[in-house]
Amino acid sequence: MRHRVVVARWDEEVSWAREYPHVIYDKGGDLTPSPFPEREGGLNVVRIYENPEGHESHTYLHHIISQYDALDDWTTFAQGWPFDHARNWKREWDAEPASGFGWVGDWMPTADRFGQPQHVPNLLPVGEAYEMIFNRPALESYTFVAGAQFTASRELIRSRPRAFYEKVQALGFTEELEKDWGYTLERLWGYMWDEDLTPGPFPKREGEKQGAMNV
């Protein structure tokens, strides 16, 4: 079984990734990758020049689109320093979700179609994006994991054609959705492969965070 972590990095410390099969998509530009990472124990780094200030959503989609025909059996999508959002990282890395999808994180809130009440600075076009992605009426609420980190199987990802992900990627560059697109997709990743996902609270795990935070 091949399991790889896709790391969306800006300026975080990513030496932890050496412990896992990985690819680091670097938008910060200050990493010096090893020319032979598998042999030398270095970091497997890919520099992204397009949308350098984009959130993790752009990086995740870049990987899915570019590697669609060569995906690993399982892929965990993570931020540059995933541990702030996933204190049980190792346990969740070892898991193989029966459904082909599993969240990697500690806090599972529910937001309305404007990303509230968690995103304090401004309203997010969550409902509008849902309608544009899935061509169906928006839901009234969306359950997600703070941090936008998750594991997905190759079969699940390929249950959507590559063109679907290209469409979602393109939406992130449109004038009406580009601002805060990462925060918007953070609320929608769980629906990418199940747009009928029933909104509502997920079972709370031991040690899970409570209360509100800006995500």
Backbone as CSV, one residue per row, in Angstrom:
resi,resn,N_x,N_y,N_z,CA_x,CA_y,CA_z,C_x,C_y,C_z
1,MET,0.843,-1.203,0.000,0.000,0.000,0.000,0.874,1.247,0.000
2,ARG,0.623,2.131,-0.920,1.368,3.389,-0.997,0.530,4.499,-0.358
3,HIS,1.133,5.175,0.585,0.469,6.271,1.294,1.448,7.436,1.343
4,ARG,1.029,8.586,0.844,1.911,9.748,0.757,1.213,10.953,1.366
5,VAL,1.998,11.822,2.001,1.454,13.073,2.499,1.823,14.187,1.529
6,VAL,0.821,14.947,1.117,1.006,16.124,0.278,1.011,17.333,1.201
7,VAL,2.121,18.050,1.236,2.299,19.156,2.180,2.190,20.485,1.432
8,ALA,1.258,21.314,1.862,1.111,22.661,1.300,1.895,23.620,2.185
9,ARG,3.038,24.053,1.712,3.954,24.818,2.546,4.120,26.260,2.071
10,TRP,4.131,27.194,3.035,4.495,28.580,2.754,5.841,28.884,3.389
11,ASP,5.894,28.972,4.737,7.173,29.229,5.396,7.354,28.357,6.634
12,GLU,6.582,27.268,6.726,6.625,26.426,7.917,7.859,25.518,7.928
13,GLU,8.210,25.056,9.118,9.255,24.056,9.300,8.703,22.704,8.849
14,VAL,9.339,22.072,7.879,8.774,20.850,7.303,9.715,19.650,7.396
15,SER,10.735,19.728,8.249,11.652,18.593,8.367,10.932,17.340,8.864
16,TRP,9.798,17.509,9.558,9.014,16.374,10.045,8.596,15.432,8.913
17,ALA,8.485,15.981,7.688,7.996,15.188,6.563,8.957,14.078,6.174
18,ARG,10.223,14.165,6.601,11.190,13.112,6.283,10.759,11.758,6.834
19,GLU,9.900,11.764,7.833,9.457,10.517,8.455,8.390,9.808,7.632
20,TYR,7.928,10.444,6.552,6.824,9.887,5.773,7.135,9.987,4.280
21,PRO,6.600,9.069,3.477,6.625,9.323,2.030,5.885,10.634,1.772
22,HIS,6.485,11.541,1.036,5.910,12.879,0.976,6.259,13.596,-0.316
23,VAL,5.511,14.637,-0.584,5.896,15.656,-1.551,5.501,16.986,-0.941
24,ILE,6.425,17.924,-0.935,6.182,19.247,-0.375,6.043,20.233,-1.526
25,TYR,4.890,20.867,-1.611,4.694,21.919,-2.599,4.995,23.240,-1.910
26,ASP,6.107,23.845,-2.291,6.627,25.015,-1.599,6.269,26.295,-2.350
27,LYS,5.597,27.215,-1.661,5.282,28.518,-2.235,6.124,29.629,-1.608
28,GLY,6.890,29.272,-0.575,7.724,30.269,0.084,9.030,30.522,-0.649
29,GLY,9.575,29.477,-1.268,10.752,29.645,-2.102,12.080,29.604,-1.388
30,ASP,12.096,29.253,-0.093,13.362,29.279,0.630,13.841,27.886,1.029
31,LEU,13.290,26.844,0.437,13.760,25.491,0.704,14.788,25.086,-0.342
32,THR,15.767,24.308,0.097,16.755,23.764,-0.825,16.565,22.257,-0.879
33,PRO,15.861,21.765,-1.863,15.585,20.330,-1.917,16.806,19.514,-2.284
34,SER,16.849,18.285,-1.818,17.893,17.359,-2.226,17.615,16.900,-3.651
35,PRO,18.647,16.775,-4.501,18.404,16.301,-5.858,17.998,14.833,-5.904
36,PHE,18.305,14.085,-4.836,17.938,12.671,-4.761,17.319,12.390,-3.392
37,PRO,16.117,12.935,-3.131,15.550,12.860,-1.778,15.343,11.439,-1.271
38,GLU,14.931,10.509,-2.154,14.674,9.151,-1.692,15.969,8.481,-1.236
39,ARG,17.068,8.786,-1.921,18.344,8.144,-1.617,19.069,8.829,-0.474
40,GLU,18.930,10.142,-0.371,19.719,10.895,0.594,18.949,11.267,1.856
41,GLY,17.693,10.863,1.935,16.913,11.223,3.104,16.570,12.694,3.155
42,GLY,16.571,13.337,1.995,16.251,14.760,1.943,14.767,14.994,1.767
43,LEU,14.431,16.231,1.441,13.032,16.607,1.270,12.686,16.619,-0.214
44,ASN,11.558,16.013,-0.526,11.059,15.986,-1.896,10.221,17.243,-2.100
45,VAL,10.827,18.258,-2.726,10.208,19.581,-2.806,9.877,19.929,-4.257
46,VAL,8.665,20.414,-4.461,8.251,20.941,-5.754,7.908,22.408,-5.541
47,ARG,8.547,23.295,-6.284,8.286,24.731,-6.160,7.100,25.103,-7.026
48,ILE,6.122,25.795,-6.433,4.956,26.266,-7.172,5.088,27.771,-7.376
49,TYR,5.056,28.186,-8.613,5.160,29.604,-8.938,3.791,30.212,-9.215
50,GLU,2.852,29.394,-9.673,1.506,29.879,-9.927,0.792,30.114,-8.597
51,ASN,0.094,31.244,-8.484,-0.682,31.538,-7.283,0.152,31.338,-6.018
52,PRO,1.302,32.015,-5.893,2.210,31.744,-4.777,1.627,32.042,-3.400
53,GLU,0.636,32.908,-3.328,0.061,33.237,-2.029,-1.241,32.487,-1.774
54,GLY,-1.574,31.547,-2.658,-2.813,30.797,-2.501,-2.779,29.889,-1.285
55,HIS,-3.942,29.591,-0.779,-4.032,28.709,0.383,-3.803,27.255,-0.028
56,GLU,-3.950,26.367,0.949,-3.690,24.956,0.692,-4.602,24.369,-0.386
57,SER,-5.780,24.949,-0.580,-6.716,24.402,-1.559,-6.107,24.366,-2.958
58,HIS,-5.415,25.427,-3.345,-4.771,25.462,-4.652,-3.721,24.361,-4.770
59,THR,-2.957,24.147,-3.708,-1.920,23.126,-3.719,-2.522,21.734,-3.818
60,TYR,-3.543,21.458,-3.016,-4.180,20.139,-3.056,-4.697,19.840,-4.457
61,LEU,-5.391,20.803,-5.043,-5.956,20.597,-6.371,-4.861,20.463,-7.419
62,HIS,-3.785,21.233,-7.258,-2.647,21.112,-8.176,-2.132,19.676,-8.177
63,HIS,-2.001,19.080,-7.009,-1.508,17.706,-6.913,-2.493,16.732,-7.554
64,ILE,-3.760,16.867,-7.223,-4.760,15.948,-7.771,-4.789,16.011,-9.296
65,ILE,-4.763,17.216,-9.829,-4.838,17.386,-11.289,-3.574,16.868,-11.973
66,SER,-2.413,17.244,-11.446,-1.156,16.883,-12.102,-0.812,15.410,-11.927
67,GLN,-1.270,14.797,-10.831,-0.930,13.403,-10.538,-2.128,12.470,-10.677
68,TYR,-3.159,12.919,-11.346,-4.415,12.165,-11.403,-4.198,10.714,-11.846
69,ASP,-3.335,10.486,-12.816,-3.104,9.136,-13.327,-2.034,8.380,-12.550
70,ALA,-1.446,9.011,-11.551,-0.362,8.370,-10.792,-0.541,8.569,-9.290
71,LEU,-1.778,8.664,-8.845,-2.037,8.870,-7.419,-1.629,7.651,-6.606
72,ASP,-1.215,7.898,-5.371,-0.928,6.802,-4.458,-2.225,6.164,-3.997
73,ASP,-2.107,4.992,-3.370,-3.304,4.320,-2.856,-4.067,5.236,-1.903
74,TRP,-3.298,5.910,-1.045,-3.876,6.869,-0.097,-3.045,8.144,-0.127
75,THR,-3.717,9.269,-0.012,-3.038,10.558,0.075,-3.590,11.325,1.260
76,THR,-2.688,11.796,2.100,-3.079,12.701,3.183,-2.673,14.110,2.776
77,PHE,-3.610,15.013,2.797,-3.380,16.407,2.420,-3.225,17.220,3.702
78,ALA,-2.114,17.941,3.812,-1.801,18.605,5.081,-1.171,19.966,4.856
79,GLN,-1.285,20.806,5.867,-0.602,22.092,5.871,0.880,21.886,6.211
80,GLY,1.664,22.963,6.062,3.094,22.862,6.303,3.454,22.398,7.699
81,TRP,2.690,22.831,8.682,2.855,22.365,10.069,1.482,21.853,10.508
82,PRO,1.198,20.567,10.297,-0.166,20.055,10.492,-0.583,19.867,11.935
83,PHE,0.368,19.924,12.856,0.112,19.507,14.226,-0.722,20.498,15.032
84,ASP,-0.759,21.756,14.611,-1.599,22.723,15.315,-3.074,22.336,15.212
85,HIS,-3.446,21.716,14.119,-4.835,21.318,13.901,-5.077,19.840,14.156
86,ALA,-4.009,19.060,14.275,-4.155,17.604,14.424,-3.168,17.091,15.463
87,ARG,-3.604,17.098,16.692,-2.721,16.659,17.765,-2.506,15.149,17.742
88,ASN,-3.427,14.411,17.111,-3.296,12.964,16.987,-2.866,12.584,15.572
89,TRP,-1.940,13.354,15.026,-1.503,13.178,13.641,-1.083,11.744,13.324
90,LYS,-0.229,11.159,14.155,0.297,9.821,13.868,-0.829,8.801,13.833
91,ARG,-1.757,8.885,14.758,-2.868,7.936,14.772,-3.704,8.067,13.506
92,GLU,-3.939,9.286,13.078,-4.772,9.497,11.908,-4.016,9.156,10.620
93,TRP,-2.689,9.311,10.617,-1.894,8.882,9.474,-2.010,7.367,9.293
94,ASP,-2.010,6.627,10.375,-2.044,5.162,10.317,-3.422,4.622,9.929
95,ALA,-4.450,5.433,10.031,-5.811,4.960,9.763,-6.065,4.841,8.258
96,GLU,-6.914,3.887,7.891,-7.397,3.739,6.520,-8.921,3.864,6.564
97,PRO,-9.455,5.039,6.296,-10.902,5.242,6.422,-11.689,4.273,5.546
98,ALA,-12.670,3.602,6.144,-13.458,2.609,5.411,-14.194,3.227,4.238
99,SER,-14.581,4.499,4.365,-15.338,5.162,3.308,-14.441,5.716,2.207
100,GLY,-13.116,5.656,2.436,-12.191,6.251,1.484,-11.871,7.687,1.789
101,PHE,-12.498,8.245,2.802,-12.250,9.638,3.202,-12.230,9.736,4.712
102,GLY,-11.258,10.467,5.252,-11.200,10.678,6.688,-10.598,12.022,7.014
103,TRP,-11.207,12.747,7.926,-10.655,14.021,8.368,-9.404,13.804,9.195
104,VAL,-8.511,14.766,9.157,-7.315,14.767,9.993,-7.331,16.080,10.765
105,GLY,-7.833,16.042,11.973,-7.948,17.270,12.754,-8.707,17.058,14.037
106,ASP,-8.710,18.103,14.866,-9.262,18.007,16.216,-10.626,18.662,16.390
107,TRP,-10.963,19.597,15.515,-12.160,20.410,15.760,-13.062,20.354,14.537
108,MET,-14.307,19.914,14.739,-15.260,19.750,13.654,-16.480,20.634,13.883
109,PRO,-16.418,21.870,13.447,-17.556,22.772,13.619,-18.520,22.692,12.439
110,THR,-19.622,23.381,12.559,-20.596,23.514,11.477,-20.798,24.992,11.191
111,ALA,-20.723,25.358,9.913,-20.874,26.749,9.492,-22.126,26.903,8.642
112,ASP,-22.618,28.127,8.535,-23.743,28.376,7.639,-23.223,28.652,6.235
113,ARG,-24.096,29.034,5.332,-23.704,29.195,3.930,-22.805,30.415,3.701
114,PHE,-22.576,31.188,4.766,-21.670,32.329,4.695,-20.412,32.118,5.539
115,GLY,-20.169,30.861,5.950,-18.962,30.535,6.692,-18.978,30.929,8.144
116,GLN,-20.122,31.299,8.643,-20.236,31.766,10.022,-20.755,30.629,10.921
117,PRO,-20.443,30.698,12.233,-19.896,31.852,12.958,-18.377,31.832,13.125
118,GLN,-17.667,30.897,12.475,-16.239,30.759,12.767,-15.377,31.833,12.104
119,HIS,-15.750,32.272,10.888,-14.897,33.212,10.173,-15.342,34.636,10.489
120,VAL,-14.657,35.244,11.435,-15.089,36.539,11.967,-14.884,37.705,10.994
121,PRO,-13.761,37.787,10.254,-13.487,39.019,9.490,-14.561,39.394,8.474
122,ASN,-15.103,38.407,7.756,-16.064,38.729,6.714,-16.845,37.476,6.330
123,LEU,-17.890,37.673,5.545,-18.694,36.552,5.081,-17.945,35.802,3.979
124,LEU,-18.157,34.505,3.912,-17.542,33.665,2.893,-18.620,33.144,1.930
125,PRO,-18.304,33.012,0.650,-19.303,32.564,-0.327,-19.423,31.041,-0.373
126,VAL,-19.633,30.414,0.781,-19.655,28.954,0.838,-20.837,28.399,0.042
127,GLY,-22.014,28.934,0.293,-23.193,28.460,-0.428,-23.088,28.704,-1.923
128,GLU,-22.603,29.868,-2.306,-22.445,30.196,-3.720,-21.457,29.238,-4.386
129,ALA,-20.346,28.963,-3.711,-19.354,28.049,-4.264,-19.924,26.644,-4.400
130,TYR,-20.682,26.204,-3.405,-21.314,24.876,-3.464,-22.194,24.768,-4.703
131,GLU,-22.986,25.789,-4.960,-23.873,25.772,-6.124,-23.084,25.730,-7.433
132,MET,-21.974,26.447,-7.487,-21.178,26.492,-8.706,-20.403,25.197,-8.928
133,ILE,-19.992,24.552,-7.855,-19.236,23.307,-7.973,-20.146,22.139,-8.337
134,PHE,-21.283,22.056,-7.639,-22.128,20.868,-7.762,-23.381,21.073,-8.605
135,ASN,-23.606,22.314,-9.058,-24.775,22.608,-9.898,-26.081,22.186,-9.230
136,ARG,-26.224,22.559,-7.977,-27.433,22.244,-7.210,-27.584,23.297,-6.121
137,PRO,-28.790,23.428,-5.553,-29.005,24.461,-4.534,-28.093,24.281,-3.325
138,ALA,-27.723,25.388,-2.755,-26.841,25.368,-1.586,-27.535,24.745,-0.388
139,LEU,-26.717,24.155,0.490,-27.199,23.685,1.778,-27.266,24.861,2.736
140,GLU,-27.929,24.662,3.833,-28.016,25.722,4.840,-26.865,25.669,5.826
141,SER,-26.213,24.508,5.968,-25.091,24.394,6.894,-24.090,23.378,6.369
142,TYR,-22.823,23.515,6.832,-21.713,22.725,6.320,-20.813,22.309,7.479
143,THR,-20.616,21.006,7.643,-19.728,20.502,8.678,-18.359,20.247,8.069
144,PHE,-17.308,20.653,8.770,-15.961,20.554,8.228,-14.964,20.404,9.360
145,VAL,-13.709,20.198,9.004,-12.642,20.150,9.995,-11.766,21.381,9.841
146,ALA,-11.520,22.075,10.930,-10.646,23.249,10.891,-9.242,22.827,10.475
147,GLY,-8.697,23.535,9.491,-7.364,23.231,9.006,-7.332,22.602,7.634
148,ALA,-8.480,22.105,7.162,-8.578,21.526,5.813,-7.549,20.426,5.590
149,GLN,-7.485,19.469,6.512,-6.564,18.346,6.382,-7.376,17.050,6.368
150,PHE,-7.026,16.149,5.460,-7.819,14.927,5.315,-7.026,13.878,4.559
151,THR,-7.512,12.637,4.623,-6.948,11.522,3.873,-8.005,11.022,2.902
152,ALA,-7.588,10.733,1.668,-8.508,10.226,0.654,-7.850,9.113,-0.144
153,SER,-8.638,8.133,-0.540,-8.118,7.032,-1.334,-8.056,7.426,-2.807
154,ARG,-7.207,6.711,-3.556,-7.110,6.943,-4.987,-8.457,6.697,-5.669
155,GLU,-9.135,5.633,-5.258,-10.419,5.307,-5.871,-11.434,6.417,-5.645
156,LEU,-11.440,6.974,-4.437,-12.404,8.033,-4.153,-12.100,9.275,-4.986
157,ILE,-10.843,9.677,-5.038,-10.482,10.861,-5.811,-10.841,10.659,-7.279
158,ARG,-10.569,9.473,-7.802,-10.842,9.197,-9.212,-12.317,8.942,-9.507
159,SER,-13.133,8.920,-8.457,-14.571,8.808,-8.711,-15.113,10.070,-9.364
160,ARG,-14.330,11.136,-9.322,-14.616,12.360,-10.067,-13.607,12.452,-11.221
161,PRO,-14.021,12.906,-12.382,-13.072,13.063,-13.479,-12.098,14.206,-13.206
162,ARG,-10.964,14.172,-13.863,-9.983,15.242,-13.707,-10.602,16.605,-14.008
163,ALA,-11.517,16.640,-14.970,-12.156,17.901,-15.360,-12.914,18.534,-14.203
164,PHE,-13.426,17.722,-13.292,-14.126,18.263,-12.122,-13.171,19.097,-11.281
165,TYR,-11.976,18.577,-11.012,-11.006,19.291,-10.183,-10.459,20.515,-10.913
166,GLU,-10.320,20.415,-12.217,-9.896,21.573,-12.997,-10.942,22.681,-12.911
167,LYS,-12.195,22.305,-12.892,-13.276,23.283,-12.749,-13.188,23.972,-11.389
168,VAL,-12.999,23.191,-10.332,-12.907,23.762,-8.984,-11.688,24.673,-8.879
169,GLN,-10.566,24.239,-9.452,-9.362,25.067,-9.429,-9.605,26.396,-10.140
170,ALA,-10.262,26.352,-11.276,-10.532,27.573,-12.037,-11.447,28.519,-11.279
171,LEU,-12.397,27.982,-10.529,-13.304,28.826,-9.754,-12.540,29.677,-8.748
172,GLY,-11.439,29.133,-8.236,-10.648,29.865,-7.256,-9.939,31.074,-7.818
173,PHE,-9.942,31.224,-9.141,-9.314,32.377,-9.765,-10.349,33.377,-10.289
174,THR,-11.636,33.104,-10.052,-12.664,34.035,-10.509,-12.786,35.204,-9.543
175,GLU,-13.217,36.334,-10.074,-13.270,37.557,-9.272,-14.193,37.425,-8.075
176,GLU,-15.326,36.737,-8.262,-16.294,36.661,-7.173,-15.906,35.675,-6.076
177,LEU,-14.969,34.747,-6.360,-14.639,33.718,-5.381,-13.195,33.731,-4.912
178,GLU,-12.320,34.444,-5.616,-10.880,34.343,-5.344,-10.522,34.753,-3.916
179,LYS,-11.116,35.824,-3.425,-10.804,36.258,-2.070,-11.267,35.214,-1.062
180,ASP,-10.379,34.821,-0.180,-10.695,33.855,0.875,-11.129,32.509,0.326
181,TRP,-10.675,32.147,-0.886,-11.069,30.877,-1.481,-10.627,29.691,-0.620
182,GLY,-9.454,29.807,-0.005,-8.990,28.719,0.850,-9.933,28.463,2.010
183,TYR,-10.418,29.532,2.642,-11.355,29.378,3.752,-12.698,28.831,3.270
184,THR,-13.077,29.201,2.064,-14.330,28.696,1.507,-14.239,27.197,1.258
185,LEU,-13.185,26.760,0.579,-13.036,25.330,0.297,-12.793,24.523,1.562
186,GLU,-12.212,25.144,2.572,-12.026,24.451,3.852,-13.354,23.873,4.330
187,ARG,-14.429,24.569,4.068,-15.759,24.139,4.494,-16.417,23.154,3.525
188,LEU,-15.789,22.930,2.382,-16.426,22.119,1.343,-15.683,20.831,0.996
189,TRP,-14.486,20.616,1.514,-13.744,19.415,1.135,-14.530,18.149,1.426
190,GLY,-15.233,18.089,2.522,-15.992,16.882,2.867,-17.121,16.581,1.916
191,TYR,-17.511,17.567,1.126,-18.612,17.404,0.178,-18.132,17.083,-1.229
192,MET,-16.826,17.150,-1.464,-16.297,16.918,-2.802,-16.693,15.550,-3.344
193,TRP,-16.757,14.574,-2.458,-17.075,13.219,-2.889,-18.403,12.741,-2.306
194,ASP,-19.131,13.623,-1.662,-20.456,13.291,-1.143,-21.215,14.590,-0.931
195,GLU,-21.729,15.152,-2.023,-22.411,16.444,-1.912,-23.710,16.357,-1.142
196,ASP,-24.171,15.110,-0.861,-25.385,14.915,-0.063,-25.074,14.726,1.416
197,LEU,-23.813,14.917,1.788,-23.422,14.736,3.179,-24.368,15.489,4.093
198,THR,-24.965,14.769,5.028,-25.931,15.391,5.922,-25.220,16.337,6.871
199,PRO,-25.542,17.626,6.847,-24.879,18.555,7.756,-25.287,18.310,9.194
200,GLY,-24.396,18.646,10.087,-24.690,18.460,11.496,-23.430,18.072,12.239
201,PRO,-23.491,17.950,13.555,-22.293,17.670,14.342,-21.786,16.257,14.133
202,PHE,-20.461,16.098,14.029,-19.834,14.795,13.981,-19.620,14.334,15.425
203,PRO,-19.466,13.030,15.650,-19.149,12.568,17.007,-17.880,13.227,17.505
204,LYS,-17.905,13.738,18.712,-16.750,14.423,19.285,-15.770,13.397,19.823
205,ARG,-14.496,13.548,19.487,-13.478,12.637,19.969,-12.851,13.170,21.240
206,GLU,-12.223,12.285,21.964,-11.583,12.667,23.221,-10.558,13.758,22.979
207,GLY,-10.615,14.818,23.763,-9.661,15.905,23.650,-9.978,16.901,22.574
208,GLU,-11.122,16.763,21.903,-11.448,17.668,20.811,-11.707,19.073,21.322
209,LYS,-11.291,20.063,20.564,-11.440,21.452,20.967,-12.912,21.858,20.981
210,GLN,-13.242,22.785,21.823,-14.593,23.308,21.931,-14.560,24.809,21.672
211,GLY,-15.727,25.365,21.381,-15.840,26.816,21.248,-15.517,27.312,19.866
212,ALA,-15.439,28.638,19.718,-15.263,29.250,18.416,-13.835,29.720,18.219
213,MET,-13.400,29.715,16.974,-12.109,30.271,16.605,-12.251,30.742,15.158
214,ASN,-11.350,31.592,14.742,-11.435,32.098,13.377,-10.764,31.137,12.420
215,VAL,-11.556,30.483,11.571,-11.029,29.578,10.560,-11.755,29.831,9.252
